């Protein structure tokens, strides 16, 4: 999750002025009247802001401190901290909440992937790069290595660490063609090292693949295994 998305609910809040009221908000808002257009705008902004911060993982709030922040900005109070101060603090807080949520939800998968890679790198013939990418040479080609801007034609089979196949150009009956720099990072790094004619087995850590996003066929934080055969560099 990018920091701009994490901070959005809070920076959005700073543009909202619910009322001109100088009294402290109470816990029970059931008697608040929604009579005017400004009342309605304020109410709906409150609803949408609250939904945003809930999605970001915030479950508790000090409403007195909330109102103080709103009033300071709307009153142009010189004592209010600069925007970069609040954004830096809140970005760190929402990042922490997000990491905790991901760990709680996918902790088992994260540990499973780490354990697999730790064991796999001990196997004979497996090479581990500084990025964490691992590969095994099944067949060494003698052609040129592609550049990042090149298009290549490859055959591949993609599986999860438990052997589940999620994609295969071989099953489709035709090679895949794409630009080297427009695929997941693990693929790009490997292809830049592969001579044409090579067939490698790649073991790609989640941070060089789809990470926390996953795909419809790939769970978040999955280590991926690919058998990749580099057939040719496509000349245009």
N, C-alpha and C positions, 0 to 999 in steps of 0.2 A: 504494500500500500504506500503510495507516495505521500510525502509530508503535506502537500497542498490539499489532498483529500482529507487528511486527518484534521487539519486545522480549520477547514471550511466551516463546520458548524459553529465554531467559536467566533471567527472573524465575521461571519454572517450575523451573529448575535449583536455585535457592536454597532450595527447599522439600525437596530430596532429600538424604538422608544415606545413602550407599551402605553404609558399615560404620563401626565404631568404631575402625578401624585408624588408628594414628598414624604409620605408615610411609609413605614416598612411593610413589605408584603407579609401576609399571614399564611398559615398553612391551608386554611379553608377558603376557597375562591368561589364557592357555590352561589354566593349572593351577589357576585359581580354582575352588573347590568351591561348588556350589549345593545345599545340604543342607536348609536350614530355610525356613520361610515368609518370613522377613525377607530371606534370601538371594535368594529368587525375586522378591520385590517390588523389591528393590534392583536386581537384574539387569534386570528388565523396564522399570523406570523409566529405567535407563541407556540401554537400547535406544531407547525412544521419544523421550527427550530428544535423543539423538544424531541420530535421523532428523529431528527438528525443526530442529536447527541446520544440518544439511546442506541442508534445503529452503530455509533462510534464506540460504544461500550460504557458510557457514563450512566451509572445507576443512581447515584446520590448527588445532592446539591444543597448548598447553603444559599437559600433564596435572599437573605439579607445581603450577603456579599455580591450576589448576582445583580441585585438592584443598585447597589453602590457603584458597581462597574458601569452599568448602563447610565446612571445619572452623571457620573464623572465625565464620560465621553460626550453626552448630550449637552452638558453645561460647560464644555470646554475647560474643564478643571486642569490647571497646569501641573497639579500633583499626580495626575494619572500617569502610570508607567507608559513609556513609548511602546508602540505596536510591536517592535521587534522583540522586546522583553517578554511581553505576554505570549506572543506567538512561539518563541523559543521554548518557554516553559510548557505551554499547552501541547506543542508538538511532541515533546518528550513524554508527557503524561499519556497522550492518546496512543503513542507508539508502544508504550509499556502495556497499556490495556490490550492493545491488539495482539501483542506477542503472547500475553497471558492467555487470551482467548484461543489463539492458534495452538498453543501448547496443550491447553486443556482438551481441545477437540481432536488434535492430530498428533499428540505426544507419542502414542504408540507407533504411528507410521514414521515419524521422524527418527525415533530410536531404531526401528527396523532397518531403515535405509542406511543409517550410520554404521550399524553392526554389519550389514551386508558388505559395504565398501571396505571396512576394516579387515574383514576376513578375506575378501576377494583379492586385495592387493598383495597378500602373502602367497598367492598361487603362482606357480612357475609360468613364466611367459607374459605375465600381466605387468604392464608399465604404468606407473602413476605419475602424472604431471603435477606441477606446483599448484595448478588451479583446482586439483582434485579429480580431474578427468582421468579415467583409466582405460587402457585399450590393450588388446591382444592381436598380434598380427597373424592372421590365418593364411594369407597369401600376399607375398610382397611383389608389387608391380614395379616396372622399370620405366614408366612414363613420367611426364612432367608433373609437378605439383601445381594445383590451381592457386590463383590469387583470390583475394576476397571479392573482387568485382567480377570474377568469372562466373559463368553459368556452367553447371556440371550435370551429367546424367548418371544416376545411380540406381542400383537395386538394393533394397533393404528389407529387413524384417525387424519389427519393434516389439519387445516384450517387457513385462514387468518382472520383478525379481522372483516372483512365484511361478514364472513361466507363461503367464497369461499373455496371449498375443493381442495387441491393440491396433496394429497397422502392418501392412505388407504390400510393397509394390509388386512382389512376385505373385501374390494371390490375385492382384488386379490384372496381371498379365502384361504390364508395360513398365519400363523404368520411370522414375520421377526426374524431372528437370527443374532446377531452381538456381538462384544466385547464392553463392557460398555465404555471403554475409546476411542473408535474409532468412536464416533458419535459427533454431535454438543455439545458444552459445557453445554447448558441447559439440554439436555437429560442426559448427564453423571452425572451432579449434582443431578438431580432428582432420577435417578435409584439407586444411592448409598444410598439414603434415603428410598427407597421403599421396604417393605417386599414382598416376593413372594405372589401372590394372590391379590395384591392391584390393584385398578384402580384409577388413578389420572387424573385430568385435569390440564395441564401445560400451563402457559402463559409465553412465552419465549421472552425476549427483543432481539432486533436485534443484540446487541453485544454478546449475548450468542447463536446466531443462525448463519445466513449467512451474516450479516452485509451489507457492501456496495457491496459485490459480488452478492448477490441474487442467483437465479437459473433460469432455463428456466420457471419454474412455480411460482417462488416467487420473487416479486419485491425487489430491494435493500432496506435496512433499514426497513424490515417488522418485526413486532412483530408476533410471531407464536403461535397458539393454538393447543395443542395435547390432545386427550384423549388416555391415555396409560394404558394398562392392562399388568402387569408383570406376565407372565404365569409360567415361570420356569427358573432356572439357569441350563444351559446345561452342563452336565457332559461328559467329553471326555475320 
